[in-house]
Amino acid sequence: MFRLFFVSLTAVLVLNGCERSAEMGETTPSPPAIPAAASPLEAVHTPAAPESMPSAMPQPVSPSAEEPAPAPLVQKIYRPSDTRPRRDDARAEEFGIRKYASQRLILYTDLDPEIAEPLPALIDRVYETWVDYFGELPPDREGTPYQMTGYLIDQPQRFVEAGMLPEGPPMFRFGRHLGAEFWMNKMNSDYYRRHLLIHEATHCFMTATLQQYPPRWYLEGMAEYFGTHRLHPDGTVTFGVMPEQSDEFPGLGRIELIQQQLVQQQFASLSRLGTYSPADWDQPLPVPYAWSWAICLFLDQHPRYQDRFRQLGQHMEGNDFLRFLDEHFAPEKDLLEAEWSEFSRRLVYGMDVAANAFQTHSGPLQSLETPVRVSVEAAKGWQSTGLLIPAGITVSIHASGEVILDQQPRPWVSEPQGISIRYAAGEPIGRLLAAVLSPSDPEMPSTFPITPIGQSGTLSSQRPGELWLRINDLGNGLTNNSGTYEVEIRRSEPPAIVE
């Protein structure tokens, strides 16, 4: 069943633990379970208005009279009432803790006012992004606007003495949330402090009305996704960005961590994402956080998967989330797994997800009876040839032509063998690559083994599948490419038998 690709062991549990930085590496203790709130569903019975006042005596009913239609049952949805504790601000100031407030966040912190003052407004901005993505939160029964309380901590003892730390584990390394409150430590960089603030606040928003949680990879991945932001010189902010350069995102380290995992042959397949245990999430290196961020970014920015992935935000309630995954992603699970694998192998700063999207073939696949010629574009990722390669058949591939892979300092011209001055995914850029995407079956998962071709080469597959080609380049290197290779594909003739 396709949901096994994404099911988390904590799918119907409250979120345990929270964020940690790749730069720091200590784990975050798990918070206690969130107390069960009153059901957000309230049945409101609306009777039909009578045409006239009834008399005091029962009236006989004619056998032909129609029974009145039952009154409709309207389900009105509420979010839980605001139960955040009201703090004594004057007493907090005695411990060096000041209050900063905006429409969506009350922030208590002992950090310098110059650092603290802009932060509540940042949450107001990301709140608008959440609403655009997930929709408005329902009202509470009191009709109060949704607001969170955050605690940004430099000196923990101050918050202990002020009675501002949550019950449960006495301290945490990075952050945790509980209902509409969250706690976090100060972090060493301005960027990562904002990142973690957005991360924790995203958890509060996403879980505000849930009775059953979706898988943890989704909750953490989306908190990481919105937290990855760019603050522009004019003061505007963009949330959910692909980092362009490492020095602009100090403390994040997600891309480097995934690259290290691949060197160690620790690729996180889709099925692996759904089986991380609580112990995996609590390891010193934030490996599950990195992969969860990457899959959410990949699906949210991919032109073929984006719409259905964003619809998941309307189906976050436990089993409904898993059913939606089954219905809307299962038909392309083999293609999705291949694209996820290639995205991960080519992940670099400035990765262009849309440019690297697989270019699919419309219509049925054709058998290779006679030689076929296709054009392969340098500015696109993997491109389907529309050919079905039978199992055990050897295919000869011959390529010609020139492409341009960069314009600076002068045009980088490449032929099909590639340019060995720069490599991507283990092969020279510009080299023609081929792969056969074999469908999965109950006995074996889908495969996408890659064969370097260059100007001429052969390919065979132990399983039947669709033939794909691409011109090799970095994940952030396609937008400045131009040109095509002309490729001829034919069955190899069996060797002559010499008597």
C-alpha positions as CSV (number, residue, x, y, z in Angstrom):
1,M,0.0,0.0,0.0
2,F,1.4,3.4,-1.0
3,R,0.8,5.0,2.4
4,L,3.7,2.9,3.7
5,F,5.9,5.3,1.9
6,F,5.0,8.1,4.2
7,V,3.4,6.6,7.3
8,S,5.1,7.8,10.5
9,L,5.2,5.7,13.7
10,T,3.9,8.8,15.3
11,A,1.1,9.4,12.8
12,V,-1.7,9.5,15.4
13,L,0.3,10.8,18.4
14,V,1.2,14.3,19.5
15,L,4.4,15.7,18.3
16,N,7.4,14.6,20.4
17,G,10.4,16.7,20.5
18,C,11.2,19.6,18.1
19,E,13.9,21.3,16.3
20,R,17.7,21.1,16.5
21,S,20.4,22.8,14.5
22,A,22.9,20.9,12.3
23,E,25.4,23.4,13.7
24,M,24.9,22.4,17.3
25,G,23.9,18.8,17.4
26,E,22.3,18.1,20.8
27,T,18.9,16.5,21.0
28,T,15.7,18.0,22.2
29,P,13.8,16.2,25.0
30,S,10.3,15.1,24.1
31,P,7.5,17.3,25.6
32,P,4.6,15.7,27.5
33,A,1.5,14.9,25.6
34,I,-0.7,17.9,24.9
35,P,-3.8,17.7,27.1
36,A,-6.9,16.7,25.2
37,A,-9.0,19.7,24.4
38,A,-12.8,19.8,24.1
39,S,-14.0,18.5,20.8
40,P,-13.9,21.3,18.1
41,L,-17.1,20.0,16.7
42,E,-20.3,21.3,18.2
43,A,-23.7,20.1,16.8
44,V,-26.1,23.0,16.4
45,H,-29.7,22.0,15.9
46,T,-31.6,24.5,13.8
47,P,-35.4,23.9,13.9
48,A,-37.6,25.0,11.0
49,A,-39.7,28.1,11.7
50,P,-43.4,27.2,12.2
51,E,-45.9,28.9,9.9
52,S,-48.2,29.6,12.8
53,M,-48.3,29.2,16.6
54,P,-49.6,25.8,17.6
55,S,-52.8,25.6,19.7
56,A,-52.9,24.3,23.2
57,M,-54.7,21.1,22.1
58,P,-53.2,18.4,19.9
59,Q,-54.5,18.7,16.4
60,P,-55.5,15.6,14.4
61,V,-53.2,14.7,11.6
62,S,-54.8,13.9,8.2
63,P,-53.5,10.5,6.9
64,S,-52.5,12.3,3.7
65,A,-50.5,15.1,5.4
66,E,-46.8,14.9,4.8
67,E,-44.4,14.6,7.7
68,P,-42.2,17.7,8.0
69,A,-38.6,17.2,6.8
70,P,-36.2,16.7,9.7
71,A,-34.3,19.8,10.6
72,P,-30.7,20.0,9.3
73,L,-27.9,19.2,11.6
74,V,-25.2,21.8,11.2
75,Q,-21.6,21.0,12.3
76,K,-19.9,24.1,13.5
77,I,-16.1,23.9,13.9
78,Y,-14.3,25.7,16.7
79,R,-10.7,25.7,17.6
80,P,-9.9,25.2,21.3
81,S,-10.4,28.1,23.6
82,D,-7.4,30.2,24.5
83,T,-6.0,28.8,27.8
84,R,-2.6,30.4,27.8
85,P,-1.6,31.7,31.2
86,R,-1.7,35.4,31.7
87,R,1.7,36.5,32.9
88,D,2.5,39.2,35.4
89,D,4.5,41.5,33.2
90,A,5.8,43.7,36.0
91,R,7.1,40.7,37.9
92,A,8.7,39.3,34.7
93,E,10.6,42.6,34.3
94,E,12.0,42.1,37.8
95,F,13.8,39.1,36.4
96,G,15.0,41.0,33.3
97,I,12.2,39.5,31.0
98,R,10.4,41.9,28.8
99,K,7.2,41.6,26.8
100,Y,6.9,42.4,23.1
101,A,3.6,41.9,21.4
102,S,2.0,41.9,17.9
103,Q,-1.4,40.7,16.7
104,R,-0.3,37.0,16.5
105,L,2.5,36.7,19.0
106,I,3.3,37.7,22.6
107,L,7.0,37.3,23.1
108,Y,8.7,37.2,26.5
109,T,12.5,37.3,26.3
110,D,15.6,38.5,28.2
111,L,17.5,39.3,25.0
112,D,18.5,42.8,24.0
113,P,15.5,44.8,22.8
114,E,17.2,45.6,19.5
115,I,17.1,41.8,18.8
116,A,13.6,41.1,20.2
117,E,11.5,44.0,19.0
118,P,11.3,42.9,15.3
119,L,10.4,39.3,16.0
120,P,6.6,39.4,16.8
121,A,6.0,41.3,13.5
122,L,7.8,38.4,11.7
123,I,5.2,36.0,13.0
124,D,2.4,38.3,11.8
125,R,3.9,38.0,8.3
126,V,4.3,34.3,8.3
127,Y,0.8,34.0,9.7
128,E,-0.5,35.4,6.4
129,T,1.5,32.8,4.5
130,W,0.1,30.0,6.7
131,V,-3.4,31.2,6.0
132,D,-2.8,31.4,2.3
133,Y,-1.4,27.8,2.4
134,F,-3.7,26.0,4.9
135,G,-6.7,28.3,5.2
136,E,-8.0,30.4,8.0
137,L,-8.2,28.8,11.5
138,P,-11.8,28.4,12.7
139,P,-12.8,30.8,15.5
140,D,-12.9,29.8,19.2
141,R,-16.2,29.9,21.1
142,E,-15.2,33.3,22.5
143,G,-14.5,34.8,19.1
144,T,-11.0,35.9,20.1
145,P,-8.3,36.3,17.4
146,Y,-5.7,33.6,17.3
147,Q,-2.5,34.4,19.1
148,M,0.5,32.5,20.5
149,T,2.9,33.1,23.3
150,G,6.6,32.5,22.8
151,Y,9.5,32.5,25.3
152,L,12.9,33.3,23.8
153,I,15.5,32.4,26.5
154,D,19.0,33.6,27.1
155,Q,19.4,32.9,30.8
156,P,17.2,30.0,31.7
157,Q,17.3,30.6,35.5
158,R,15.4,33.9,35.0
159,F,12.5,32.0,33.5
160,V,12.6,29.3,36.2
161,E,12.3,32.0,38.9
162,A,9.6,33.8,36.9
163,G,7.6,30.5,36.6
164,M,7.6,30.7,32.8
165,L,8.9,27.3,31.9
166,P,6.6,24.4,31.0
167,E,5.9,21.4,33.2
168,G,7.7,18.2,32.2
169,P,11.4,18.0,31.3
170,P,13.1,20.9,33.0
171,M,15.0,22.2,30.0
172,F,15.5,21.7,26.3
173,R,18.4,22.4,23.9
174,F,16.6,24.2,21.1
175,G,12.9,24.5,21.3
176,R,9.5,22.9,22.0
177,H,5.8,23.8,21.7
178,L,2.7,23.0,23.7
179,G,-0.7,24.2,22.4
180,A,-0.5,27.9,21.7
181,E,2.8,28.4,23.5
182,F,6.4,27.6,22.6
183,W,9.8,27.9,24.2
184,M,13.2,28.3,22.5
185,N,16.8,29.1,23.3
186,K,18.4,32.2,21.8
187,M,20.6,30.6,19.0
188,N,23.9,32.1,17.9
189,S,22.9,33.7,14.6
190,D,20.2,36.2,13.7
191,Y,19.1,34.0,10.9
192,Y,18.8,30.8,12.8
193,R,17.0,32.6,15.7
194,R,14.3,33.7,13.3
195,H,14.3,30.3,11.7
196,L,13.6,28.5,14.9
197,L,11.0,31.1,16.0
198,I,9.1,30.5,12.8
199,H,9.6,26.7,13.1
200,E,8.0,26.6,16.6
201,A,5.2,29.0,15.7
202,T,4.4,26.9,12.7
203,H,3.8,23.9,14.9
204,C,1.4,25.9,17.0
205,F,-0.6,27.0,14.0
206,M,-0.6,23.6,12.2
207,T,-1.8,21.7,15.3
208,A,-4.3,24.2,16.6
209,T,-7.3,22.1,15.8
210,L,-6.0,18.6,15.3
211,Q,-7.2,15.6,17.3
212,Q,-4.9,13.2,15.5
213,Y,-1.6,14.3,14.0
214,P,-0.3,13.6,10.5
215,P,3.0,11.9,10.2
216,R,5.9,13.6,11.9
217,W,7.9,14.0,8.7
218,Y,5.2,16.3,7.5
219,L,4.8,18.3,10.7
220,E,8.6,18.8,11.0
221,G,9.2,19.2,7.3
222,M,6.6,22.0,6.9
223,A,7.9,23.8,10.0
224,E,11.4,23.6,8.5
225,Y,10.0,24.7,5.1
226,F,8.3,27.8,6.4
227,G,11.3,28.5,8.7
228,T,13.7,28.6,5.7
229,H,13.2,32.3,4.8
230,R,14.9,35.2,3.1
231,L,14.9,38.7,4.7
232,H,15.2,41.2,1.9
233,P,16.9,44.6,2.2
234,D,13.5,46.5,1.9
235,G,12.3,44.6,5.0
236,T,10.0,42.1,3.2
237,V,10.3,38.4,3.9
238,T,9.9,35.4,1.7
239,F,9.1,32.1,3.4
240,G,9.7,28.6,2.1
241,V,12.7,29.4,0.0
242,M,15.5,27.2,-1.5
243,P,18.7,28.5,0.1
244,E,21.0,30.1,-2.4
245,Q,24.3,30.3,-0.5
246,S,25.3,28.7,2.8
247,D,26.6,31.9,4.4
248,E,23.1,33.5,4.1
249,F,21.6,30.7,6.2
250,P,24.1,30.2,9.1
251,G,23.3,27.3,11.4
252,L,20.9,25.6,9.0
253,G,23.2,23.0,7.4
254,R,20.4,20.8,5.9
255,I,21.9,20.6,2.4
256,E,25.4,19.7,3.7
257,L,23.9,17.0,6.0
258,I,22.0,15.4,3.1
259,Q,25.1,15.4,1.0
260,Q,27.1,13.7,3.8
261,Q,24.3,11.1,4.1
262,L,24.6,10.3,0.4
263,V,28.4,9.9,0.6
264,Q,27.7,7.4,3.4
265,Q,25.1,5.7,1.2
266,Q,22.4,6.6,3.6
267,F,19.7,7.8,1.1
268,A,16.3,8.3,2.7
269,S,13.8,6.7,0.4
270,L,10.2,7.6,0.7
271,S,9.5,4.5,2.7
272,R,12.4,5.3,5.0
273,L,10.9,8.8,5.8
274,G,7.8,7.1,7.2
275,T,9.7,4.8,9.6
276,Y,11.9,7.1,11.6
277,S,11.6,6.1,15.2
278,P,11.6,8.5,18.2
279,A,15.3,7.5,18.7
280,D,16.1,8.5,15.2
281,W,14.6,12.0,15.7
282,D,16.6,12.4,18.9
283,Q,20.0,11.6,17.4
284,P,22.7,14.4,17.8
285,L,22.6,15.1,14.1
286,P,19.2,16.3,12.8
287,V,19.1,13.7,10.0
288,P,15.3,13.2,9.9
289,Y,14.7,17.0,10.0
290,A,17.0,17.5,7.0
291,W,15.2,14.8,4.9
292,S,11.8,16.0,6.0
293,W,12.6,19.5,5.0
294,A,13.9,18.3,1.6
295,I,10.8,16.2,0.8
296,C,8.4,19.0,1.7
297,L,10.4,21.5,-0.4
298,F,10.7,19.1,-3.3
299,L,6.9,18.3,-3.4
300,D,5.9,21.9,-2.8
301,Q,8.0,23.4,-5.6
302,H,7.6,20.6,-8.1
303,P,5.2,21.6,-10.9
304,R,3.6,18.1,-11.2
305,Y,3.2,17.4,-7.5
306,Q,2.7,20.9,-6.1
307,D,-1.1,21.2,-6.3
308,R,-1.9,17.9,-4.7
309,F,0.8,18.3,-2.0
310,R,-0.7,21.7,-1.0
311,Q,-4.1,20.0,-0.8
312,L,-2.6,17.9,2.0
313,G,-2.9,21.0,4.2
314,Q,-6.7,20.6,4.1
315,H,-6.4,16.9,5.2
316,M,-4.1,17.0,8.1
317,E,-6.2,15.0,10.5
318,G,-4.5,11.6,11.0
319,N,-6.1,9.0,8.8
320,D,-7.6,11.5,6.4
321,F,-4.0,12.6,5.6
322,L,-3.0,9.0,4.8
323,R,-6.1,8.3,2.7
324,F,-5.3,11.4,0.6
325,L,-1.7,10.2,0.1
326,D,-3.0,6.9,-1.2
327,E,-5.5,8.4,-3.5
328,H,-3.5,11.2,-5.0
329,F,0.2,10.0,-5.0
330,A,-0.1,6.2,-5.5
331,P,-0.7,6.3,-9.3
332,E,2.8,7.8,-9.8
333,K,4.7,6.2,-7.0
334,D,7.4,4.8,-9.2
335,L,8.0,8.1,-11.0
336,L,7.9,9.9,-7.7
337,E,10.5,7.7,-6.1
338,A,12.8,8.1,-9.1
339,E,12.4,11.9,-9.1
340,W,13.0,12.1,-5.3
341,S,16.2,10.0,-5.7
342,E,17.5,12.2,-8.4
343,F,16.6,15.4,-6.6
344,S,18.5,14.2,-3.6
345,R,21.6,13.2,-5.6
346,R,21.7,16.6,-7.2
347,L,20.7,18.8,-4.2
348,V,22.9,21.9,-4.0
349,Y,22.4,25.4,-2.9
350,G,20.2,27.2,-5.4
351,M,18.7,23.9,-6.7
352,D,15.9,24.6,-9.2
353,V,13.2,22.0,-8.6
354,A,11.0,22.9,-11.5
355,A,13.9,22.9,-14.0
356,N,15.0,19.4,-12.9
357,A,11.5,17.9,-13.1
358,F,11.2,14.8,-15.2
359,Q,9.7,15.5,-18.6
360,T,7.1,12.7,-19.1
361,H,5.8,11.2,-22.3
362,S,2.1,11.5,-23.1
363,G,0.4,8.4,-24.5
364,P,1.4,4.7,-24.5
365,L,5.0,3.7,-24.6
366,Q,6.3,2.4,-27.9
367,S,8.4,-0.7,-28.5
368,L,11.8,-0.3,-30.2
369,E,11.4,-2.2,-33.4
370,T,13.3,0.2,-35.7
371,P,15.9,2.9,-34.9
372,V,14.4,6.0,-33.2
373,R,15.9,9.5,-33.1
374,V,15.1,11.9,-30.3
375,S,16.4,15.3,-29.2
376,V,17.6,15.8,-25.6
377,E,17.5,19.4,-24.3
378,A,20.3,20.7,-22.1
379,A,17.9,23.1,-20.1
380,K,15.7,20.2,-18.8
381,G,16.1,17.3,-16.4
382,W,15.4,13.7,-17.3
383,Q,13.4,13.4,-20.5
384,S,11.3,10.3,-21.5
385,T,12.0,8.8,-24.9
386,G,8.6,7.2,-24.9
387,L,10.2,3.8,-25.5
388,L,9.6,0.6,-23.6
389,I,12.8,-1.4,-23.3
390,P,12.1,-5.2,-22.8
391,A,14.0,-7.1,-20.2
392,G,17.3,-8.6,-21.4
393,I,17.5,-6.5,-24.6
394,T,20.7,-4.5,-25.2
395,V,20.1,-1.0,-26.7
396,S,22.7,1.0,-28.6
397,I,22.7,4.8,-28.1
398,H,24.6,7.2,-30.2
399,A,24.6,11.0,-29.7
400,S,25.9,14.0,-31.6
401,G,25.7,17.8,-31.3
402,E,26.8,20.6,-29.0
403,V,25.2,22.3,-26.1
404,I,26.1,25.4,-24.0
405,L,26.2,24.8,-20.2
406,D,27.2,28.2,-18.9
407,Q,27.8,31.7,-20.3
408,Q,30.6,32.9,-17.9
409,P,33.4,33.8,-18.4
410,R,32.6,32.6,-21.9
411,P,30.2,30.0,-23.3
412,W,30.9,26.5,-22.0
413,V,30.4,24.3,-25.1
414,S,30.0,20.6,-24.6
415,E,29.7,17.5,-26.7
416,P,28.0,14.3,-25.5
417,Q,31.1,13.0,-23.7
418,G,30.9,16.0,-21.4
419,I,33.4,18.5,-19.8
420,S,35.5,16.9,-17.2
421,I,36.5,20.2,-15.6
422,R,33.3,20.1,-13.5
423,Y,31.3,17.1,-12.2
424,A,27.7,16.7,-11.1
425,A,26.3,13.5,-9.4
426,G,29.6,11.7,-10.1
427,E,29.8,12.4,-13.9
428,P,31.2,15.2,-16.0
429,I,28.7,17.9,-16.8
430,G,27.4,17.7,-20.4
431,R,27.7,13.9,-20.6
432,L,24.7,12.1,-22.0
433,L,23.1,9.8,-19.4
434,A,20.5,7.1,-19.8
435,A,18.3,5.2,-17.3
436,V,15.4,2.7,-17.4
437,L,12.6,3.2,-15.0
438,S,11.2,-0.2,-14.2
439,P,7.8,-0.3,-12.4
440,S,7.5,-1.8,-8.9
441,D,5.7,-5.1,-8.2
442,P,4.9,-7.0,-5.0
443,E,8.3,-8.8,-5.2
444,M,10.6,-5.8,-6.1
445,P,10.6,-2.0,-5.7
446,S,10.9,0.3,-8.6
447,T,14.5,0.9,-9.9
448,F,16.2,3.7,-11.8
449,P,19.8,2.7,-12.5
450,I,21.8,5.3,-14.4
451,T,24.2,4.5,-17.3
452,P,26.7,7.1,-18.6
453,I,26.5,7.0,-22.4
454,G,28.6,9.9,-23.8
455,Q,28.9,9.8,-27.5
456,S,28.1,6.1,-27.8
457,G,27.2,3.4,-25.4
458,T,24.9,0.5,-24.7
459,L,22.3,-0.2,-22.1
460,S,20.4,-3.2,-21.0
461,S,18.0,-3.9,-18.1
462,Q,17.1,-7.0,-16.2
463,R,13.5,-5.7,-16.0
464,P,11.3,-4.0,-18.6
465,G,10.9,-0.3,-18.3
466,E,10.7,3.2,-19.8
467,L,13.9,4.7,-21.3
468,W,14.9,8.1,-20.1
469,L,17.8,10.4,-21.2
470,R,19.3,13.7,-19.8
471,I,22.3,15.9,-20.3
472,N,24.2,15.9,-17.0
473,D,24.5,19.1,-15.0
474,L,24.3,20.5,-11.5
475,G,21.0,20.9,-9.8
476,N,21.3,24.7,-10.0
477,G,22.9,24.7,-13.5
478,L,20.0,24.2,-16.0
479,T,18.6,27.7,-16.4
480,N,21.6,29.0,-18.3
481,N,21.8,26.0,-20.6
482,S,20.8,25.9,-24.3
483,G,21.0,23.5,-27.2
484,T,20.2,19.8,-27.8
485,Y,21.9,16.5,-28.5
486,E,20.5,14.4,-31.3
487,V,20.3,10.8,-30.2
488,E,19.7,7.6,-32.1
489,I,18.5,4.5,-30.3
490,R,18.4,1.1,-31.7
491,R,18.5,-2.5,-30.7
492,S,21.9,-4.0,-30.7
493,E,22.4,-6.8,-33.1
494,P,23.4,-10.1,-31.5
495,P,27.1,-11.0,-32.2
496,A,27.6,-13.2,-35.3
497,I,28.3,-16.8,-34.6
498,V,31.7,-17.9,-35.9
499,E,31.9,-21.6,-36.8
